[in-house]
Amino acid sequence: MSKNAARANAANQPAAAILPAQPTPTVKRRLISMVYELLLAFAVLFLPFLIFEIVSGASHTPVAEHMRQMLAFLVLGVYFIHQWVREGQTLAMRTWRIKVVLPGHAHVPPKIAALRYLLSWGWVLPALVVDYAFGLSRWQALNAIGAGILVWSLTAFLGKDRQFLHDRLAGTRLVQLPKPEKKAKAAKAA
């Protein structure tokens, strides 16, 4: 069987047929991965924001501020959706051996990845709405975002499979991948 035919065959098989059942990563592990993801998000946003600042003349009008927010939303959406569809992992997820899967599928389809991205805004969107509605100060807004993240992370304890609410709603799961074999052990076995 050719390499392309094997890939096509694997793509049509359910994920359960390709990978054995894997445990759910701990909430602590997922939150630490998210901190790393936040650092990587700044890197992903750097070039688009630099170009935007040059083109807009670093304007701080309300329209320019809303355009920055939309740019961040779109750039992050493209990044996350692309990574989840391509391999089921972002760089931070790969580092922490976490993968997003859709049970019964070899890969997460683009529509499901987009839905997961939109639903994942539940981590911060309620706090941003409260901030906008009540005109919170900077520290109050940061506290509201922190409280929103805490509440959303507690949604993992609502189900026995410990998945966050956005994953349950999207039908996706985060799984913990096994540790890779050590190179010395792999070389010895060969």
N, C-alpha and C positions, 0 to 999 in steps of 0.2 A: 504494500500500500504506500502511495506517495505521501510526502510530508503534508501537502495541501489537502489531500483526501483525509488524512488522519485528523487534521485540524477541523475540517468541515464536519467530520463524524463526531468529534468531541464537542463542537459547538452545538450540535443538535441533541446531545444527550443531557439529561437532567444533571444538575450539580451533584445530587446525591449519588449518581452513578459514577461520577468522576472523582469526588472527594468523599472520604468517610465522614461520619458525623463528627463535628468539631465542637468543642465547648465554647460558651460565650465568654469573652474577656471580662475581667472584673470591671466594676464601675470606676474604681481608682485608676486602672490601666487606661481606660477609655478617656477619662478626664485629663490624665497626664499627656496622652496622645493629642488631645485637643489643644493643650497649651503649646505643644510643639507645632501643631497645625496653625495656630495663630501667628507664630513667628514666620512660618513659611508663607502665610497669606500676605504679610507685609512685603516679602520679597516678590511675590506674584504681582502685587499691586504697584510696585515701585515704578516700573517703566511706563505703564499706562498713565499713572498719575503725573509722572514727569512730563510726558508729552502733553497731557491736558493742561498742566500749569503753564507750559511754554505757549501753547496755543491761546489759552484764555488770559494770558498776562497776569496770572496768579490773582485773578479777580475773586472777591469774596461777596459778591452780590447774592441775594437769595437764589436766583436762577443758577448761578455757578455752583453754589453749595448743593442744590438738588441734583445738578448734573454730576457732581463728584459722587454723591450717594448712588445714583443710578449706574455710574461707571463701575464702582466697587461691586455692586450687586451683579452686574453682567459679567465682569471679569472673573469674579469668584465663582459664579455659576458655570461659566465655560470651563474653568479649571476643575472644579469638583465633578461635574457631570462627565467630562472627558475621562478623568482618572477612574471614576467608578465604573464607567462603561468599558473602558479599555482593559483594566486588570482587577477592578474591584478594590483598589488601594490607592491612596495618595502616598506621598513620600513619608509622611508622619505615620500613616497606618502601616506601611511596609516596615519601618523602623521598629514599631511596637508589635509587629506580626499580627495585625488585625486586618480582616478583610470583610467587605460588605458583599453579601450574597443574596440572591433571590431564590428561595427554595423551588426546586423543579427546573431551574435554568442554569446553563453553564456560565452565562454572563448576565449582568444587570442590564436590561434593555434601556435605551435612552429615555423613554417616557417615564419609566419607573425611577431612573436616576434623577430626572428633572423634578419629579414629584417629591422625592426624598430631599432634594436641595431646598425646594420651597417649604416643605414641612420643617426642615431643620432650623428655619428662621424662628421657630417657636422658642428657641433658646433665648433670644434677645428681643424679638419683636414686641411682646407685651410690655416690656420695660421701656422700649422706645415710644410706644403709644402713650404710656403713662407720662413719660418725660414731656412729650409734645402737648398732651392735654393739660398738664399742670405747670408747665414751665419750670421744671426742676433746675436747681443749680447743678453745676458740674459734678460735685461730690454726691449730691442726692441722686443724680442720674446714674452715676457709677454704682452706687449702692443698689439702686433699682435693678440694674443689669445683673449685678452679683446675686441678688435675691432671685431673679428670674432664672439664672443658670442653676442655682441651688434647687429651686422647685422643679425645674425640668429634669435635672439629674435624678431626682427622687422618683420620677415616673418609671425608672428602671425597676423599682421595687414593687410595682403594681402587678406585674406578671411573674409567673414562676420561671420564665426563660430569661428574665432580667434584661430585656431589650428596652431601649428608650422609646418614648411615645412616637416620635417621628418614624422610627423603623417599624413599629407595629402598624401604624397607619399606612405606610407605603408597602408593607408586606415583605420588607427586607429584613435581614438579620446581620448582626456583626458576629463574626466567629474569630476565635483565637487559633492562629496557625501554629503548628509544632515548631520547635527549635530546629534550625537546619543542622545537618550533620557537621561535625568538626572536620576540617580538611585532613587532619592527620588520620582520623578514623576512616574517612572516605578513601584516602590514598592506600591505607593498609588493606582495606577490603578489596581494592582493585588489584 
